[in-house]
Amino acid sequence: MTEGESIVAVSGLSKLKTLERKSTSDRISEDLRQMIIEGQLRPGEQLAETRIAELLDVSRAPVREALQQLVQQKLLVASRNRGVSVVTFTASDIWEIYDARCAIECHAASRIIDGGPGARARAADALRVSLDKLSVAVRHGAHRKISAADLDFHTALVTAAGNSRLADAYSILSAQALACINRLEIAVPSGDELVDEHGVLIDALAAGEREALLKAISDHLTVAASHLTAPQSQAGTNGKPGRLH
């Protein structure tokens, strides 16, 4: 904990930190965003602008701006009668998130392939680094670390396309996806199979096999969305865990 910060032990916002005077609405937004992703702020929980400002010892203006940022990112919902509350994702929301992820990842993959052998090699190298981190997380067996490492892999794919606006859009979707995964936790990721699937993506990218790569991305994300939206009893079949990423 840095100087000027203190943990505020109050309600569902108990993990929120008092900000230094130089902090901005972006810092408030990022802290709240992480709390939503990690489940410290639960679906439907109301966030009072005045109360947050008091806890952080800041004016209401940066808090209001931070909350609006999260509303725009669809992690919070604004209601005339209820104020601002944490979003509750429906099955339809999850399919929209994964459909949008698929569109961005497939476009990014195509742009990388269009960039030629050098672009493919650089992207493949970056993805191998991410895959190594995913492999470590799988060996340790921590569900949330696996989920985060998996999304880091997909983020690295989008980043490798070299389009900052595409990466910014994907960042919003990945936060929504991770919040869904952490809330549901309906199955344990599939270990070595999960690592192997990502290895297939890298191989197709490195070889410039566009159709194989796009199909692998689409299939991977479709299966993940299916597991997230399935009834809990059907999340894994035949004793086998489902993939949530």
KEGU-746592 format. One record per residue (C-alpha): residue number from 1; chain; x, y, z; residue in one letter. Coordinates in steps of 0.001 Angstrom, whole numbers, always signed. Example, Ala and Ser with C-alpha at 12.3 -4.5 7.8 and 13.67 -1.06 7.14 Angstrom:
seq 1	mol A	px +12300	py -4500	pz +7800	type A
seq 2	mol A	px +13670	py -1060	pz +7140	type S
This chain:
seq 1	mol A	px +0	py +0	pz +0	type M
seq 2	mol A	px +1444	py +3375	pz -969	type T
seq 3	mol A	px +1560	py +6462	pz +1247	type E
seq 4	mol A	px -1725	py +8337	pz +1242	type G
seq 5	mol A	px -3816	py +5187	pz +742	type E
seq 6	mol A	px -5866	py +3365	pz +3337	type S
seq 7	mol A	px -8328	py +509	pz +3131	type I
seq 8	mol A	px -11891	py +1566	pz +3858	type V
seq 9	mol A	px -13753	py -1160	pz +5735	type A
seq 10	mol A	px -17340	py -374	pz +4784	type V
seq 11	mol A	px -20097	py -2446	pz +3113	type S
seq 12	mol A	px -19441	py -4038	pz -285	type G
seq 13	mol A	px -16928	py -1304	pz -1025	type L
seq 14	mol A	px -14561	py -2549	pz +1677	type S
seq 15	mol A	px -11728	py -3141	pz -797	type K
seq 16	mol A	px -11886	py +355	pz -2244	type L
seq 17	mol A	px -8856	py +2481	pz -1448	type K
seq 18	mol A	px -8687	py +6122	pz -437	type T
seq 19	mol A	px -7061	py +7969	pz -3329	type L
seq 20	mol A	px -4157	py +10326	pz -3316	type E
seq 21	mol A	px -5102	py +13899	pz -4161	type R
seq 22	mol A	px -3469	py +13616	pz -7577	type K
seq 23	mol A	px -5669	py +10647	pz -8516	type S
seq 24	mol A	px -8293	py +11065	pz -11234	type T
seq 25	mol A	px -11607	py +9615	pz -12292	type S
seq 26	mol A	px -9655	py +7121	pz -14387	type D
seq 27	mol A	px -8076	py +5707	pz -11226	type R
seq 28	mol A	px -11478	py +5483	pz -9516	type I
seq 29	mol A	px -12946	py +3838	pz -12591	type S
seq 30	mol A	px -10120	py +1296	pz -12792	type E
seq 31	mol A	px -10425	py +369	pz -9105	type D
seq 32	mol A	px -14188	py -101	pz -9356	type L
seq 33	mol A	px -13792	py -1982	pz -12630	type R
seq 34	mol A	px -11412	py -4473	pz -11007	type Q
seq 35	mol A	px -13754	py -4905	pz -8050	type M
seq 36	mol A	px -16615	py -5732	pz -10414	type I
seq 37	mol A	px -14456	py -8203	pz -12354	type I
seq 38	mol A	px -13292	py -9930	pz -9157	type E
seq 39	mol A	px -16819	py -10089	pz -7759	type G
seq 40	mol A	px -16183	py -7813	pz -4786	type Q
seq 41	mol A	px -19117	py -5769	pz -6040	type L
seq 42	mol A	px -21999	py -8124	pz -6742	type R
seq 43	mol A	px -24575	py -8052	pz -9579	type P
seq 44	mol A	px -27369	py -5649	pz -8768	type G
seq 45	mol A	px -25430	py -3886	pz -5999	type E
seq 46	mol A	px -26135	py -157	pz -5992	type Q
seq 47	mol A	px -23253	py +2326	pz -5967	type L
seq 48	mol A	px -24027	py +5675	pz -4398	type A
seq 49	mol A	px -21976	py +8514	pz -5836	type E
seq 50	mol A	px -22060	py +10484	pz -2573	type T
seq 51	mol A	px -21023	py +7518	pz -452	type R
seq 52	mol A	px -18104	py +6613	pz -2694	type I
seq 53	mol A	px -16917	py +10224	pz -2681	type A
seq 54	mol A	px -17014	py +10218	pz +1119	type E
seq 55	mol A	px -15097	py +6940	pz +1357	type L
seq 56	mol A	px -12406	py +8192	pz -1014	type L
seq 57	mol A	px -12318	py +11717	pz +378	type D
seq 58	mol A	px -12789	py +13261	pz -3066	type V
seq 59	mol A	px -15398	py +15475	pz -4636	type S
seq 60	mol A	px -18404	py +13925	pz -6365	type R
seq 61	mol A	px -17332	py +15085	pz -9839	type A
seq 62	mol A	px -14581	py +12484	pz -10489	type P
seq 63	mol A	px -16750	py +9762	pz -8959	type V
seq 64	mol A	px -19626	py +10710	pz -11257	type R
seq 65	mol A	px -17296	py +10621	pz -14255	type E
seq 66	mol A	px -15877	py +7243	pz -13205	type A
seq 67	mol A	px -19346	py +5748	pz -12830	type L
seq 68	mol A	px -20354	py +7035	pz -16244	type Q
seq 69	mol A	px -17254	py +5447	pz -17775	type Q
seq 70	mol A	px -18306	py +2093	pz -16333	type L
seq 71	mol A	px -21872	py +2580	pz -17551	type V
seq 72	mol A	px -20483	py +3140	pz -21048	type Q
seq 73	mol A	px -18401	py -44	pz -20657	type Q
seq 74	mol A	px -21608	py -1890	pz -19656	type K
seq 75	mol A	px -20233	py -2967	pz -16300	type L
seq 76	mol A	px -22715	py -684	pz -14523	type L
seq 77	mol A	px -26330	py +94	pz -15322	type V
seq 78	mol A	px -27911	py +3511	pz -14798	type A
seq 79	mol A	px -31593	py +3634	pz -13859	type S
seq 80	mol A	px -33712	py +6705	pz -13214	type R
seq 81	mol A	px -35317	py +5120	pz -10174	type N
seq 82	mol A	px -32412	py +3073	pz -8781	type R
seq 83	mol A	px -29372	py +5134	pz -9655	type G
seq 84	mol A	px -26274	py +3169	pz -10687	type V
seq 85	mol A	px -25865	py -544	pz -10001	type S
seq 86	mol A	px -23585	py -3412	pz -11017	type V
seq 87	mol A	px -24739	py -5135	pz -14198	type V
seq 88	mol A	px -26329	py -8583	pz -14147	type T
seq 89	mol A	px -25354	py -10454	pz -17299	type F
seq 90	mol A	px -28028	py -12527	pz -19029	type T
seq 91	mol A	px -27440	py -15419	pz -21437	type A
seq 92	mol A	px -28199	py -13006	pz -24284	type S
seq 93	mol A	px -25561	py -10589	pz -22963	type D
seq 94	mol A	px -22965	py -13361	pz -22847	type I
seq 95	mol A	px -23637	py -14411	pz -26432	type W
seq 96	mol A	px -23341	py -10770	pz -27547	type E
seq 97	mol A	px -20018	py -10417	pz -25720	type I
seq 98	mol A	px -18573	py -13555	pz -27292	type Y
seq 99	mol A	px -19941	py -12727	pz -30738	type D
seq 100	mol A	px -18238	py -9331	pz -30550	type A
seq 101	mol A	px -15025	py -10945	pz -29268	type R
seq 102	mol A	px -15081	py -13331	pz -32210	type C
seq 103	mol A	px -15530	py -10478	pz -34689	type A
seq 104	mol A	px -12608	py -8514	pz -33252	type I
seq 105	mol A	px -10280	py -11496	pz -32862	type E
seq 106	mol A	px -10975	py -12743	pz -36380	type C
seq 107	mol A	px -10382	py -9283	pz -37838	type H
seq 108	mol A	px -7156	py -8932	pz -35847	type A
seq 109	mol A	px -5980	py -12357	pz -37015	type A
seq 110	mol A	px -6683	py -11458	pz -40642	type S
seq 111	mol A	px -4776	py -8192	pz -40336	type R
seq 112	mol A	px -1784	py -10019	pz -38865	type I
seq 113	mol A	px -1779	py -12524	pz -41725	type I
seq 114	mol A	px -2097	py -9665	pz -44226	type D
seq 115	mol A	px +1031	py -8192	pz -42650	type G
seq 116	mol A	px +3149	py -11002	pz -44043	type G
seq 117	mol A	px +5645	py -13471	pz -42549	type P
seq 118	mol A	px +7317	py -10917	pz -40286	type G
seq 119	mol A	px +4039	py -9835	pz -38701	type A
seq 120	mol A	px +2989	py -13459	pz -38256	type R
seq 121	mol A	px +6289	py -14363	pz -36619	type A
seq 122	mol A	px +6151	py -11433	pz -34184	type R
seq 123	mol A	px +2570	py -12210	pz -33253	type A
seq 124	mol A	px +3309	py -15909	pz -32811	type A
seq 125	mol A	px +6252	py -15101	pz -30526	type D
seq 126	mol A	px +4061	py -12857	pz -28371	type A
seq 127	mol A	px +1366	py -15523	pz -28179	type L
seq 128	mol A	px +3896	py -18190	pz -27167	type R
seq 129	mol A	px +4878	py -16011	pz -24212	type V
seq 130	mol A	px +1195	py -15731	pz -23237	type S
seq 131	mol A	px +728	py -19475	pz -23720	type L
seq 132	mol A	px +3629	py -20204	pz -21366	type D
seq 133	mol A	px +1901	py -18099	pz -18693	type K
seq 134	mol A	px -1371	py -19926	pz -19312	type L
seq 135	mol A	px +434	py -23264	pz -18950	type S
seq 136	mol A	px +1838	py -22193	pz -15580	type V
seq 137	mol A	px -1624	py -21112	pz -14403	type A
seq 138	mol A	px -3101	py -24445	pz -15507	type V
seq 139	mol A	px -428	py -26374	pz -13582	type R
seq 140	mol A	px -1266	py -24390	pz -10452	type H
seq 141	mol A	px -4968	py -25076	pz -10973	type G
seq 142	mol A	px -6269	py -21673	pz -9817	type A
seq 143	mol A	px -9509	py -21013	pz -11694	type H
seq 144	mol A	px -9335	py -17224	pz -11790	type R
seq 145	mol A	px -5651	py -17149	pz -12714	type K
seq 146	mol A	px -6374	py -19517	pz -15591	type I
seq 147	mol A	px -9247	py -17308	pz -16766	type S
seq 148	mol A	px -7100	py -14178	pz -16597	type A
seq 149	mol A	px -4178	py -15840	pz -18408	type A
seq 150	mol A	px -6528	py -17143	pz -21098	type D
seq 151	mol A	px -7947	py -13683	pz -21749	type L
seq 152	mol A	px -4427	py -12239	pz -21738	type D
seq 153	mol A	px -3622	py -14641	pz -24591	type F
seq 154	mol A	px -6576	py -13413	pz -26644	type H
seq 155	mol A	px -5741	py -9811	pz -25810	type T
seq 156	mol A	px -2197	py -10394	pz -27070	type A
seq 157	mol A	px -3648	py -11630	pz -30363	type L
seq 158	mol A	px -5705	py -8464	pz -30799	type V
seq 159	mol A	px -2817	py -6225	pz -29705	type T
seq 160	mol A	px -539	py -7845	pz -32295	type A
seq 161	mol A	px -2758	py -6455	pz -35055	type A
seq 162	mol A	px -1372	py -3001	pz -34215	type G
seq 163	mol A	px -4726	py -1185	pz -34069	type N
seq 164	mol A	px -5034	py +687	pz -30760	type S
seq 165	mol A	px -8743	py +1386	pz -31189	type R
seq 166	mol A	px -9428	py -2278	pz -31820	type L
seq 167	mol A	px -7454	py -3115	pz -28691	type A
seq 168	mol A	px -9398	py -542	pz -26644	type D
seq 169	mol A	px -12718	py -2002	pz -27783	type A
seq 170	mol A	px -11511	py -5496	pz -26961	type Y
seq 171	mol A	px -10411	py -4401	pz -23492	type S
seq 172	mol A	px -14018	py -3537	pz -22647	type I
seq 173	mol A	px -15268	py -6895	pz -23915	type L
seq 174	mol A	px -12582	py -8855	pz -22069	type S
seq 175	mol A	px -13524	py -7145	pz -18789	type A
seq 176	mol A	px -17158	py -8132	pz -19325	type Q
seq 177	mol A	px -16158	py -11694	pz -20205	type A
seq 178	mol A	px -13925	py -12049	pz -17155	type L
seq 179	mol A	px -16653	py -10688	pz -14879	type A
seq 180	mol A	px -19041	py -13324	pz -16270	type C
seq 181	mol A	px -16537	py -16142	pz -15847	type I
seq 182	mol A	px -15612	py -15171	pz -12289	type N
seq 183	mol A	px -19250	py -14864	pz -11229	type R
seq 184	mol A	px -20432	py -18139	pz -12683	type L
seq 185	mol A	px -17461	py -20437	pz -12055	type E
seq 186	mol A	px -19648	py -23265	pz -13326	type I
seq 187	mol A	px -16757	py -25457	pz -14390	type A
seq 188	mol A	px -13047	py -25827	pz -13988	type V
seq 189	mol A	px -11057	py -25024	pz -17144	type P
seq 190	mol A	px -9969	py -28026	pz -19128	type S
seq 191	mol A	px -6261	py -28091	pz -18328	type G
seq 192	mol A	px -3958	py -29476	pz -20987	type D
seq 193	mol A	px -6772	py -29459	pz -23546	type E
seq 194	mol A	px -7121	py -25713	pz -23071	type L
seq 195	mol A	px -3396	py -25195	pz -23609	type V
seq 196	mol A	px -3443	py -27420	pz -26688	type D
seq 197	mol A	px -6307	py -25445	pz -28233	type E
seq 198	mol A	px -4339	py -22228	pz -27947	type H
seq 199	mol A	px -1297	py -23933	pz -29392	type G
seq 200	mol A	px -3376	py -24782	pz -32473	type V
seq 201	mol A	px -4220	py -21090	pz -32869	type L
seq 202	mol A	px -540	py -20176	pz -32767	type I
seq 203	mol A	px +388	py -22855	pz -35306	type D
seq 204	mol A	px -2300	py -21727	pz -37764	type A
seq 205	mol A	px -1264	py -18100	pz -37381	type L
seq 206	mol A	px +2438	py -18813	pz -37834	type A
seq 207	mol A	px +1697	py -20832	pz -40972	type A
seq 208	mol A	px -567	py -18141	pz -42399	type G
seq 209	mol A	px -3501	py -20539	pz -42624	type E
seq 210	mol A	px -6272	py -17947	pz -42569	type R
seq 211	mol A	px -9310	py -20188	pz -42851	type E
seq 212	mol A	px -8049	py -22656	pz -40253	type A
seq 213	mol A	px -7207	py -19836	pz -37861	type L
seq 214	mol A	px -10552	py -18069	pz -38182	type L
seq 215	mol A	px -12430	py -21339	pz -37742	type K
seq 216	mol A	px -10366	py -22226	pz -34663	type A
seq 217	mol A	px -11094	py -18833	pz -33094	type I
seq 218	mol A	px -14808	py -19077	pz -33852	type S
seq 219	mol A	px -15119	py -22640	pz -32581	type D
seq 220	mol A	px -13163	py -21859	pz -29420	type H
seq 221	mol A	px -15297	py -18853	pz -28473	type L
seq 222	mol A	px -18579	py -20527	pz -29415	type T
seq 223	mol A	px -17840	py -23460	pz -27121	type V
seq 224	mol A	px -16855	py -21070	pz -24321	type A
seq 225	mol A	px -20095	py -19082	pz -24652	type A
seq 226	mol A	px -22095	py -22307	pz -24719	type S
seq 227	mol A	px -20584	py -23412	pz -21423	type H
seq 228	mol A	px -21184	py -20030	pz -19816	type L
seq 229	mol A	px -24858	py -20015	pz -20799	type T
seq 230	mol A	px -25587	py -23685	pz -20084	type A
seq 231	mol A	px -27452	py -24718	pz -16908	type P
seq 232	mol A	px -24947	py -25454	pz -14180	type Q
seq 233	mol A	px -25712	py -29166	pz -14243	type S
seq 234	mol A	px -24844	py -29261	pz -17944	type Q
seq 235	mol A	px -21683	py -27117	pz -17818	type A
seq 236	mol A	px -19543	py -30251	pz -17872	type G
seq 237	mol A	px -20605	py -33582	pz -19304	type T
seq 238	mol A	px -19432	py -37090	pz -18531	type N
seq 239	mol A	px -17515	py -35710	pz -15574	type G
seq 240	mol A	px -15447	py -33517	pz -17823	type K
seq 241	mol A	px -15112	py -29778	pz -17058	type P
seq 242	mol A	px -16195	py -27143	pz -19519	type G
seq 243	mol A	px -14157	py -24364	pz -21083	type R
seq 244	mol A	px -15123	py -20867	pz -19971	type L
seq 245	mol A	px -12837	py -18632	pz -22008	type H
